[in-house]
Amino acid sequence: MNSTSPAPAAGSDLPPERIAYLCGEYPRATDVFIQREVRALREAGLHVRTISVRRPQTGEKPLDPDNEEAHRTTYLLPTGPLRLLAAHGRTLLAGPGRYFRAIWLASKVRAPGLRALLYQLFYFSEAGLVADIMRREHLVHLHNHAPDSSGFVAMIAAEMGGFTFSMTLHGHGILSEPSRWRLREKLQRALFTICVSWHARSQAMLWSPRETWQKFHVVHCGVDLAEPRPPRTNPAGSRLAFVGRLDHVKGLPILLDAVAVLAESRPDIQLDIVGDGPERADLQTLAVESGIAEKVIFHGYLRQPEIRQLLAQADVFVMTSLAEGIPVVLMEAMAAAVPVVAPRITGIPELVEHGRSGLLYAPASTAELVASLATLLDDRTLARSLADSGLGVVNREFDLDAETRRLVTVMRMRLAGKTADARPSLAH
């Protein structure tokens, strides 16, 4: 088992902010924002232990083979029966009442059916491993990102181990099937919930009783504005950029349709697609069928410096998502002073104000997307104005350092039994 530091001796005077972060798969090429958040919390003085249910799949692993987080993270799976039995045995002996209450909770929140029962047994088994780690390393609080399946593990482990838990609510995923993932139960039991946008907070309020609303706090994901970014090369062509996972939710067939339309009047159009995922092969086939294969470059995953270099050469950054939280890649493009075009969905309008810091279009409308892209490619003055304004928005509202201070404020106040504002003030 990996360890970030030796466990302190029992009875030692421990600071209250010894916490753990739990994810389903961590670290991945697509969760750089979580890695930044963990790093920033550590720099703020918190002890943060990272736990992941499983290692990222081969195609999702960080590109850097020496990724520090991969070496510092404890993985629950795969595990042997002896490790599992030992962890559950220690947890049972440490708190028999809590252990049996966790059994009751696991049975209460499971969905009907044999398959759901099997999954709940998995969650319960994993929860015992987490509770054992928390007890042995004197960790007092567990925070969970993307609380769908791993949210069950966090909630059951907290009951089993007698510690508190919290979660970050992003958008798509758990909000698309709140009943299946027992969102109401998780929101009520969590010490607090971080919502990455006001939209996410409104959905948490929708699925919970009013007395829990004061536990929902808006803390944005952010970008590290101190990281070096290459200067813009003042592109003046028709080069579009997309960065993200190649999955159904990203709506990339809409983007390829738009490129095919634009190519009729713009033979120099080019689309750089950065990322990978289950739809890559289908999208490559679609590009061929649409006659734009030579105009679309599938880069796969790139390292952050390579992505920044690509953004420096892009004329427009574009998204076609069908559902989102509030995308960090969109913030990165705006931080690179690239004009952006994005769908008018979920939390995106909190980041992009139409006509001031970017252009928004009706989701799934190829015609509006084409018109928005053509507008920015034709009007360089407008594109420059929107890009400058977008950079200002990121500086004011989506700076990782500032958002981490808000997160630290919430964690420290809540762990001390105090309340915090919905949009917490900056900690100094």
N, C-alpha and C positions, 0 to 999 in steps of 0.2 A: 504494500500500500504506500502510495506517495504521501509525503507530508511537507507542508510549507515550513513548519517549525516544530521543535519538540513540544510535547504537551507540558504545560506547567504543572508543578507539583500540586497535589490536592491541598486545599486550604490556603493557597497563595492569594495575595491581594490582586485580583484581576480587574482590568478596566472593563466597563460595561459593553464596549463596542467590539466584542469578539464575535464576529458573525460568519455565516457561511452563505455562499451563493450556490443554488442548485439549478442545473439546466438538464434538458433531455439529452442533448449532444453539445459538447463544448471542449475546446474552442473550434469553431468552424470558420471557413473563409468568409461566410456571410454574416457572422456575428461579431465583427470587429468592434462595433459600438459597445457590446457588452464587455469585451476585453478592455476597451478604453475606460469604461465606467469602473471596472474592478481596479484597474491601475490607479485611477484618480482617487478612489476611496482609500486605497492604501496610502497614497501620498498625503491624503488628508488626515492620516493617523489611525484609521481603523484597521483592525486585523481581519482580513477577508480570506476565508478558506473556500476554494472552489471545488465543487463536487458535480460530477456528471453521471447520469444514468449509464451512458455508454459512450464509447469513443466515436468520433465522427466517421462516417463512411469515407472510403478512399477518395471519392470525388469531392467531398466537402471539407477535407482536412486543410488547415492553413498551409499556404504555399511555402512558408518558412519552416524547414525541417527542425530548426532549433527554437521553434516557438516556445517561449518560456512558460506560457500558461498550460500548454500540453504536458509539460513536465511537472508542474505544480498541482495539477488536478488529480483528485482521486476518482476512479471509475468504479461504479457499483457492479457493472456487468462487463465481461462474464465473471461469475463467481462460483466457487466450489461449495458443496453442501456443508463442509466443516466450517468454513468461514461464515456461512449464512446461519447455521445453527448456533455457533458461538456468539455471534452478534445478537441474535434474538434471545438467547439464554441470558446474556449479560443485561440486556434491556429489560427482560421480564423480572429478573431478580432486583434490578434497581428500582422498579416501580410496578408491582403487579397490578395495582388498580388502574394505572394509566394504560398498561398493556392491554388489559381486557376492555377498557373504554375504546381503545384504538380498534380492536376487533369489531366492536359494535358500530363504530363510525364507518369503518370500511364496508360493512354489510349494509349500512343505512344508505350510503351515497352511491352504491353501485347501480348500474342500469340492469333491467331485467334480462334474463337469458343466460344460457350456459357460457357463451363466449365472454359476456361481460363479467361473469363470476371468475372465469379464468384470468382475465386481465386484472381484476381486483386482487386476486391472490398474488400476482406479480407485483402490483403496487405495494401491497402490504409487506411482501418480502423485502423489497427495495427500501421501504420506509424503516424497517428494522435496522438495515445497514446504516442509513443516515442517522437514526437516533443514536446508534452506538458511537459513530464518529463524533457527533455533537457532544455526547456525555464525556467521552474519553479525552477530548481536546478542549473541554470547558468552553464550548461555544454557546452563546445564549440566544441567538436569533438566526433564523433561516430565511433567506430571501430567494424567491423563485421567479425566473424569467419565463415568459410564454407558458402560463399555468394551465395547460390543457392536461395531458397525461402526467407530466411531471408535477403538476399542481396537486394531483391526488397524493403523490408520494410525499410532497411537502406537508400537506394538511394532516395526513395520517401520522407521519413522523413527529410532527409537533405535538399531537395528542399523546403519542406513545412516549415521547421523551420529556414532556413537560416544559417545552420551550415555546416561544412565540414564532410565528412565521408571517411573512408578507409576500407580496407578489407585484410584478409589473404587468400591467394590462396594455397591450399594444393595439390590437384592432382585429384584423382578420384571424380566423382560427377559432379561438374560444368564443368570440362574439358571433360567429356564424352558426354555432350550435350550443348556445348557453345551457340548455336543459341537459343535453348529453354530457357536458363537462361539469355539471353541477355548479355553475358559476355563482348562483345565489348562496349556496352553502359556503363556498370558499370565501366570498366577499364578507360574509357575516363572521366567519371564524378568524379571518386574517387580522393581525394587529393594525395593519394599514395596507392600502393599495396605492401603488404609484401608477398614474395614468399618463401616458406619453402625450396626450392631447386633451383638450376640453371635450372633443367628440368622444374619446374613450371614457372620460369621466361621466358624460351624460349616459352612456350605455351601461356603465356600472350602476348608476343611479336607477336606470330603468329596471335592472334585474335585482334590486335589493330594497329592503324597507328603508323608510326615510331616516330612521335613527342611526343607520350605518353611513349615511352620506358624508358625515364629517370626517370619516376615515379615508376619504378618497382625495389624493393630492396630485396636482398636475406638475410633473417634472419632465421636461422635454429630454429626449435623447439629444446629444449634442456632438459637435465636431471640435477637434482640437485645433484651435486657430493659431496655436504657436508652432504647429508642424510646418515645415517649409513647403511651399507650393511654387512650382516653376512659373515664370512670368507668362502671361498670355502671348501667343504668337500673332495676335491680331488677324485671325483667319478671315478670309473673305470668299470662301467657297460655299459649298452646300454639304457640310460634314455634320452629321447627326451622331449623337452618342447615347447609348443606353447602358446602364450598369445594374445588374441584379440577377437573381436566380431565374433560370429558364423554366418557369413553372406556369401552369394554367392561369393562376391568379394574376400574373403580370400582363395578360392580354396582348402578347407580342404579335399574334396574327394581325391585329388591328394596325400595329406599327408597320409590318411588312406590306399590308395593303396600302397604307399611306405612302410609303416609299415608292411603290409601284406606280401610284398616281403621279407623284411628284417627278418621277423619272421621265414621264412623257414630255415635260417642258424643261427639265433640268438634267441633262445627260451627265453632269458632274456630281450628282447626288451620291453620297456615301453614308452608310450606316455602320458604326462600330458597335458591336454587341459584346459586352464584357460580362462573363458569368457562365455558369453551366447549370445543368439540371435535367430533369426527365424529359423535357420537350425539345431538347436541342436537335435531335435527329429529325423530328417532324418539322421543326422550323427551317432547317436546312433544305429539306425537301420542298417546303412551301416556297422558299426563296427561288429555288430552281423553277418550279411550276409557274411562278409569277414573272419569270424572266428577269429577275434582279439579282441572281446569284453572284454576279461579278461586282455588284454594288454593296453587298453586305458581307462584312468580315466578322466571323465568329472567333473571338480571341480566347474564349475560355476564361478561367479565373486568372487575374493578374495581381501582382503585389501592389500595395498602396502607392508606392512611388511611380509605378508604371501607369496606374489609373490616373494619377494626378497629371502625368505627362500627356496622356491621351486627352484629358479634359482641357488642358492648355491649348490643344490644337482643334478643339471642337467649336463649331459655330452655334449649335443648339444642343442642349441636353433634353431628352424627351422621355416621358413615362406614359404607359398606356394601361396601368393597373386597373383591375376590376374591383379590387378591395385593397386597402392599405391601413397602416397605422398612421405614422407621419414619417416618411422615408428618410433615413439618414443619407442615402445616396443623393437624394435631392438637395439636402443641406450641403453636402460635399461639393456638388456642382455649383451651387450659389456661392459657397465660400471661395470657389475658384474663379468667380466672376464670369460664369457662363450663363447666358440667358436660358431660361427653362420653360418648357411646355409640359403641363401635367393635367390629369383629369380632375374635375371638380367633385371629389369624393372625400368622405370621412374627415381626417385631420389635415389634409393637404391645404385647404384654404386658410388654415391658421399659419401656414408657412409661406404660401404664395398668394399675394393679393393681385387679383386679375388687373392687368393694365398698369400696375405699379412696380411689382417685383417679379413678374413673370406673366405668362398667359395660361389661363385655364380654359378647358373646353368640356363640353358635355360628354360624360363617360360613354365609351363605346361608339362615339360618332366619328367615323372615319372622315366625313366631310369637314367637320369642325376641326379635327386634328390637322388635316391637310391645310386648311385655311390659316390656322395658327402658325404652323411651321413656315408656310410661304410668306406670311407677314414678317416674321423675324428674319428670314433669309433675304427678303427684299429691302427691308428698312433697317439698315445698319445703325442708324442713330437711335431708333427705338430699342433695338437689341442692346446697345451699349447702356442706355438709360435704365432699362429693366435689370440688366446685370449688376450695375452699380447699386441700385436700390436693393436687389436681392442680397448682395454682400452685406449691406447695412442691416438687413433683417436678421441674418445669421449672427452678426456681431452682437446685436442687442438681445436676441431671444434664444439662441441655440448654441451658445458658447459652452463647450463641455465643462470648463472650469467653473463657470457660474452655475450650471445645472447640477454639477456634483455638489457644490456648496448647498444648494437647495435640498438635495437628497440627504446629505449629512444632517442638515437641520431637522428634516422629518424623522430620520432614524433615531437621532439622539433625543429628540423631544418625546417621540412615541415610546422608546425604550425606558425613558424616565417617567412614563405615565402621564405625560402632558399632551395637550392638543397642539395642532399646527394648522396654519392657514391652508386653504384649498390650493392656492399658488403661494408656496412658502417664500418668505423673505430670504435674501441672501445672508448666509452665515459669514461672519468676518473672523 
